[in-house]
Amino acid sequence: MSQERLTALQHALAGQQVQGFLIPRCDEYQNEYVPAADERLAWLTGFTGSAGLAAIAGDRTALFVDGRYTLQAAQQIGSQPIEQQNLAPADIANWLCATLKEGDTLGYDPRLHTEPGLAPLKKRLDECGIHLLALDANPIDRIWDNRPAAPCGAARPHPLTFTGEDSASKRQRIAEQLATKKQDALWLANPEVCAWLFNIRGSDIPHLPVALSMGFLYQDGSAVLYLAESATTEALRQHLGRDVEIVHDKLALFTAAERQHVQKVWADPLLTNCWTLHELRNREIKILLERDPITLAKARKNAVELEGSRAAHIRDGAALCEFLAELPAAVAGGRQDKSFGELEAVQLLRSKRELREGFTDDSFDTISGYCGNGAIVHYRVSPQSSLPMRAAGIYLIDSGGQYPDGTTDVTRTVALGEPPPRAKEHFTRVLKGHIAIASLRFPKGTCGEQIDAFARKSLWDVGLDYAHGTGHGVGSFLSVHEGPQRIGKANTNVALEAGMIVSNEPGFYLTGEYGIRIENLVFVKESAEYPGFLEFEALTMAPIERQLVDPELLADSELIWLNRYHATVRETLLPLVSEQTRNWLVAATEPLSKAQ
């Protein structure tokens, strides 16, 4: 089927007189998770990871993925005539320049790319005499039979009890920054920005509780918002009030802005697609290309949002404990004709979360990896790939839930039997990195890249590392991956600030054997003891696998941290779990000590 699709796309490109085409894994809103109608990369290549790009050049096709997806991509490509390459701008450009020839044209869909994303590619292609051309329509959409319809579910008000600030206040607060920058309007590029600003949520995107939307915020705090007609209810109109105009056509946004005599627009270059910038420039509107001020504003959670996140994590932790308590018996109870495997584990955990108040969806596709599959960093289990589990080896489960009061993300690594050689050492070194971040105190103005090495040092000491970031921001009933803050090797120049939620998730992966990751969500708070300094406080409540800890590798302070964390988990969750899980929870949180 893939060969037929590749051939059909090559014919379609020839009809448009282009020799190549780019297929990113995104939609026009630059969402991480995309509706089924925008899964063009998966439709063409079979690759289902959350980041990647395919390129067709003549009769050759390449799939570019990063280190998280190297193994997954190889499995999903299989025997298809698709080359696997590294997802880096230089590697993409070099492959295209080596495959296309001078005078050729590379097409792209301007709705699916940003100017900064294309800039390094364009520079290299220009050097090779290859033209980059924006196409009026995506050729895949023309040949995709039975393409799913675009989602258009109802948008709904998100109550003040969860947001802690009403929309009018938010709009006025952001509009003041517009005035400071002497801009007439702010371009609201994607559903997350709109969801936060207007206090609305929806169900248009898997795992992301938003309605597909974009718009303009004006300097006086009024706004125009695009929503599908079917997404707009009377309750929503009343919630938004008279100061928010709703339109059902994207071009109508620009017409509305012209009526407001908008001449200068602030647009985030990383969120705004090329098509939008073209529409603005066609109207001779001057554009200020800077980071959207809403991105940072929604990253700083207020007291209501933090309290909601605490409550959501407690309920979520109770559900996870019910799952972990039942897991050994479920694995042992597997039969030859009906084994308990990675996929059944996902279903069991989902069933536990569904019993908890407010649960609406998983916050991402659960990563459920047993033994070698656990070493695939962002492995996505399928009926075809699901391994049966037994009372041996190591199992990694990375999952989360969406609740109206908070978004969760937690990873636990479980010993289902006697750990493999060196697994306890690897796990304990990952734990040391986790504790180093969790217990860190740092001065205001510190960025995530400045503390990343604390998480890796214990692994670095023995020549080991991991190929993913240490931490990402998390939204408030929004995206489980939220910027601008993160902890990783790459420079962000974004200081961690009080109220930000970030994950703490060092790991280690032994290809073909096992994966190890320990992930809690934490939030940044002011240090009570040291003015001018910040600290982290844990939100996630779930035991860390004691059977994989080698206490002799832990410093005394690290052992104290682990035992205190487990005491808090026990005290918090015991009243919320079943009697059977209580016994498990007590055992799972028993204090550890070094050999005497």
N, C-alpha and C positions, 0 to 999 in steps of 0.2 A: 504493500500500500504506500509506503514512504517513497519508493522509487517512482511510482505513478505520480505522486504529488510533486516530487522534485521535477519530473519531466514537464508536468503541466505548468509549474511555475516558470521554468526556463522558457517555455513557449510563450507564456504571458509577457515575460520581460522582453523577449524578442519583438513582440508586437508593439511595445512601447519604446523600442529602439534604445534599450539600455542593456549593458552586458553583465551587470551585477546588481545585487539588491541586499539590503541589511534587514534582518529580522530580529529585533530585540525582544526580550521578555518583559513587556510592560504595556500599559495602555496610555491613552492621551493625558491622563492625570498623573503619570509617573508613579502609579501605585506599585507597591511591592507585591501585593496580592491582586490578581486581576480577575474580572468576570470571565466565565467560560467563553464568551464571544471574542475575547481578546487573547486567548491562549494560542496565538499563531505559532509560536516557537514549538510548543508541544505538538500541535497539529502536524507540523512539517517534519520534525525530527524525532518525536517521541520523548524528548527530554522534559522532565517535569520540575526541575529545580527552580528556586525562586530568583535566580540570577543567571543570565547567560545571553548569548547572542549568536545567531547563525548568519553566515554570509554565503551568498551564491555568487560565483564568478565564473562565467562561461559554463563549462561542464563539470566544475568542481564545487563542492559544498563543504564548509567547515563549521563546526560548533565550538564556540569559545566559552570555557567555564573556568572558574577560579578553583583554588585548592580545596574548597569545601565539597566540590561536586565532581572531582576527577574520577573517582571510582563509580559513582552513580551514573555519570554521563557515559562512561565506557559500557556499563551494563545496558543502558537504555538505547544506545546507538546500535549495539549488537553488530550484525553483519551488514548494516546499511552502508551505502557508499558515501559516508560522511567522515571527514577528518576531524579529530579532536585536537584543539589547540588551547593555549592559555589565554584567559580573559584579561588581557592588559592592552591598553591603547597601542603601544608600540608593536605588540605581536599581531594585533588585528591589522594594523596598517601595513606591516611588513608582508603579511600573507597576501593581502589584497594587491599590493604593488608587485609581488612576485607572480601573481596569478593573472591579473589584468594587464593590458598593454597600454602604452601611451596612446592617448586619443579615445580610450574607452570611457564609458559613462557608468557610474555607480548610482543607482537610484535608492531613495529612502523615503519613508513616510514621515513628513514633518510633524505629524501629531504625536509620533512615538519617540522623538528625540529632542534633546535640549541643545542649545548652541555650545555650552561648555563641553558637553559630551561628545559633540562632533568636531570640536576645534582641533584637537591634536591629529585626528584622522584626516581632516581636510588639509591641514598643513602638509602632511606627508604625501597625500594623494596629489596635491598641487605640484610638489617636487617631482613626482613621477609622471606628470602630464595626464592624470586621470581626473575626470570631471565628476563632481558630486551634484546630483540633481534631485530636488524635491519633487515627488510625484503627486499629482492631484488626487489619486485614489490608490489604496493599497491593493496590489495585484492579487495577494492571497485571498482577500475578501471576495474577489470575483470568481475564484475557482473552488472555494471552500463549500462543498455541498453540505446541506443540512447544518449550516453554521448556527450555533445557539443564538437566540434573540438577546439583545441587550437588556440587562435588568432594569427595572423601573418600579421597585417597590415603594411603598409609602414612607415618606420621611416623617419622623415623629419628634415632638419636643422632648428634650432631656431635662428633667426637673432640677430646680434650684437646689433641692436637697442633696443632689449628687454633684452639681457643678460649683456651688459655693459663690457664684457671681452670675448676675443676669446678663443677657446678650447686650442690652443697651449700654450697660456699664463697660463691657468688653469693647464694644464698638467705639465708644467715646475714648477709651484709654488708648486704643490703637490709632484712632484718628488724630490724637494729639501728636503722635510721632510723625504722621503724615504732614501735619502743619510745620513741625520742626524741620522736616526735610524739604519743605516747600513743594510738596507733591499734591496734585488734585485728587488722586485715587490710588488705592492699593489693589493690585490684581490678586484675586483669591483663586489660586491655581488648582487646588485639588480638594477632594471631599473632606480630608482630615482638617484642613484649615477652616473650611466652612462649618464643619461639625462643631469645632471648638468655639468659633466666633458667634455662631447663631444658636448654640446649645440645641443642636438637633442630632439625631442618630437615625440609622436606617439598616437595611439588610441587603444592599446591592452587591457587596463584595464578600467572598468567602473569608470568614474569620475577622473581618473588619467591619464594625457596626456603623456603617455610614451610608448615606444616600449619595449617588453620583451628582456632583454639583460643582459649580465654579461661579465667580462673580466679581464685582467691584465693591470696595468700601470707599465712600467719599470722605472728604475732609471734615464734613459736618456730622459724621457718624451715621448717616443714612447709607443705604446699600442697594444693589441690585443683585439678585441671586438666580442662577439657572437651576431649575429642577424639571424633570420630566413631568408632564401634566398629570400622569397617574400617580406621581409621588406627592402631589400637593393636595392636602385636605383642608377643610375649613378650620379644624383645630390647629393646624400648622400656621395658617394665615393669621389667626388670632394670636398665636404665640409670637410670631415675628413682628406683628404690628404694622402700622402705617408707614414706618420709616424704611421698610424693606420691600422693594418691588420684586415680584417674582415673574420671571419670563421662562418660556418653554422652548426657546430656540437659542442656540449658542451665539449666533450672529446678532441676535437681539440685544445681547449684553453690550456690544460695541455701539449699537444704535442708542441704547439708553445712556451710555457714557457720553456720547456726543451731545445728547439733549442737556446733559449737565455741564456742558462746555469743558469737558475734561481735555486738557492739553498736555499734562505731565502725569505719567503713571509709574509707580514703584512696582517692579516685578522681580520675583526671585528667579535668577537664571537657572538654578538647579531644579526648580519645580515647574517652570513655565516652558511649554513646548514651542518648537520653532514656528508652528502654524500660528499660534497666538501672537508671537512677536511680529510676524509678518502682517497680521491683521492690524495691529497697532501702528506699525510703521506706514502701512498703506493709507492710514488716516492722518498721517503727519503728526502723530502723538509722540512726544519725547519720552524716552524710557530710562528710568533709573534702575540699573541692574544691581540689586543688593539683596542680601538674605531677607526673606519675609520676616517682619517683626513678630508675627504670630507664632512662628516656629519656636522661638525662645520663650515667648510668653506662656504657651501651653506646656512647655517643658518644666516651668516652675509651678509645681502643684501648690494650691492653697491648702489651708488647714482642713477644709471639708473634703477635698480630694484625697489628702493623705490619710485622713481618718477612714474614708471609704475604702481606700486601698488596704489598710490594715484589716478591716473587717472582711473584705473579699479574700485576702490571703489566709485568714484563719479558717474560713469555710472551705476554701480550696485545699488547705493543708489537711483538714479532717478527711476530705474525700480521698486525697492521695494516700493517707495512712490506711484507710479502709482497703484501698487497692493493694498496697504493699503487704498488709497483713494477710490478705487472701492469696497473694501470688504464689508462695511456695506450695500450698495445697493444690492450687489450680494446675501448676506445672506437674506436680507429682500425680495428679489425677488424670493427666492426659493418657489417652488410649491409642493403640495402633491405628484404629479406624477414625479417631477423632482427637488428634493431638491438640494441645494448647500451645499456640505459637505467638509470634510477634503481633499478628493481626488480632488475635483473640485478646491479647493483653491491652491493646488500644481500645477495644470494645468494652472490656471490663472497666478500665479507668473512666471512660466516657460515662458508663452507667452509674458510677459512683458520683461523678460531678453532677449529673442530671438530677440527683436527689438533693442537691444543695440549693438553697434559696437564691434566686436571681440568675442562675446559670442560663446563658443564652447560646453559647457556642464555644468550641475550642478556639483559643487565640491564634493557633496555627496548626498545621498538620503535625500530629504527634510523631516524634522520632522514636521508634521502638526497635532497638537493635540488639540482637543476641549474638554473642561471640563476634565473628568476623564482620557481620553487618553493623555492629556497634562502632566499628572503626571507620565507617563511612560517615563523615562528619554530619551531613544533613540528609541522611538516609530517609527515604520515604517508603514505608512498607506497602506492599501490594499483595493480592492473593497469590501472585506468581512468585514473589520474592520471600514471602513470610517463612521464616525458619521455625520448625517445632522446637520448643524449649524443653530442657530436661534439668534434673537436679545436679548440674555441673556448669562451670563456666561463669561468665560475667554478662550481665544484661544492663543496658543503658536505656532509660526512658526520659525524654525531654518533651514536656507538654505544658499546656496552660489553658486557662479558662477566661471567658469574657463574662463579666458580671456588671450590672449597671453602676456599681460603686467602685469597680476596679478591674484591671487586667492583670492576669498572673502568668508567670513563666518560671518553670522549675525543672531542674534536671537532677535525677538521682541515678547512681550506679549501684547495682545490686549483685551480691555474690549468691548465686543459686546453689553453690556447692563449694568444694575446696578450690580456692583461687589458684589460677595458673601461676607458674614461676614468675617472680618479679612483679606480679600484679599488685601485691600489697605495697611494695616500694613505690611503684608508679602512682597508685591511688594516694598514698600518703604525701608524696611530693606535690600532687595536684591540690590536696587538702591544705598543705602548707601555703601554697600560693593563694588559695581562697581565703584563708585566715589572714594572710598578710594584707589583702585588700580590705577585708571586713573590719579589721582592727586599726586601719590606718588613720592617722590624724595628719592633716595637711593644711597649708595656709590658703586663704582665699586667693583666687586668681590662678590656682593650679588647674591644668588641663588633664584630660584623661590620658593622653599620651605620656605625660610626665610620671604617671604612677603605674603604667602597664608592666614595667619590668619587675615590680614587686611580686606580681602574680606568676612570673616565669622563672624567677631566680633559682628556685629549688630544682626545677627541671634543667635549667641551663647549667647548673653545677655538675650535672652528669651527662651533658651533651644532648639534651632532649628539648623539644619545643612543641608548639601546636600551631596549626595554620589558620586560626581564626582569631577574631578579636576577643578581648577579655570581658567587655561589657558594652551593652547598648542601652539607649534610653527606652522607656516604656510609657505608653500613654495612659490616660484615665478613661477607661471604657473606649479606648481608641486603639491605635496600632501597637502591637507587641514590640515593634521595632520603630522607635521614634527618635528623631534627632532634636537638636544638633549635637548633644553630648554623647560621648562614647568613651570607652577605655580600650585602647589598642595601640599598635605600633605607628599607624598613620597619623600625621598631624591634623588636628582639627582646629586648633587655636580657639577652642571653646572652653571657657573655664567652667568647672563644676560649681553649681550654686545651690544654696539651701532650697529644698523643695523638689529638686530633681530626683527622679527615680532612675536607677540604672541597674543592669544585671552584673553579677560577679560570677564568672563562669570559666575559670581555667580548665584545661583538659589535657588528655594525652591519648594518642591513638596508635595502636600497634596493628598495622595492616594485616588482615586475615585472622587476627586473634581476638582483639577486644577494643572497645572504646571506653574511656573514662572521662566523665565531666561532672563537676559539682557546681550547681547553679542555684544561687539565691538572688532574689531582687532585694535591693537596699535603697534607702533614700538618704540624701545628703541633708545634714542638719548642722546648725551652729554648735561649736564646742562650748559646753557650759563652763568648762574649767579654763580654757585658753582662748581669750578674746582674739578675734582675727583668724581663728582656725576653724576648720570644718571636719566633720566625722561622718561615718556611715552608721545607719541603724537597719537591722534586718527586718524585712517584711515577710519573707517566706518562712513558713513554719512546717518543717518536716525533718525527720531524723536523717542523719548522714550515716551511711553503712559502716557500722562498727567492725564487722568482720573483715573489712578491707584496710583497716587502720593498723599501722605498726606504731604503737605508742613510743617505741624507742627512737624513732626518727623525729618525733615532735619535741620541740623545746617545751619547757615547763609552762611558759606563757601560752603556747599554742594549745596544750592539753587543757589548761584552765579555760581558754576560750571555748573549746569544743564542749566541755562538760557544762559550762554555763549556758551555752546555746541549747543543748539538749534538755537541760532543766527547764528552760523557758518553754520549749516546744511541748514537753510533757505537761507542765502546769496549764498551758493554754489550751491544748487539744483534748486532754483526758475527758472533760465534761461533754465533748461533742461527738465522741465515737462510740461504737457498739462495745458491749462487754468483751467480746472476743478480741476486738482491736485494742481495747485498753490493755489487756495482758501483753499483746505484742508491743504496744507503744512503750510500756514500762521497760520491757527487756531491751528495746531498741534505743532507749535513752539512758541506760545505765552508765554511770561514770566509768571512764577508762583510766587506767593508771599504768605506770611503768613497772617492770618487774623489779622486785625488791632484791 
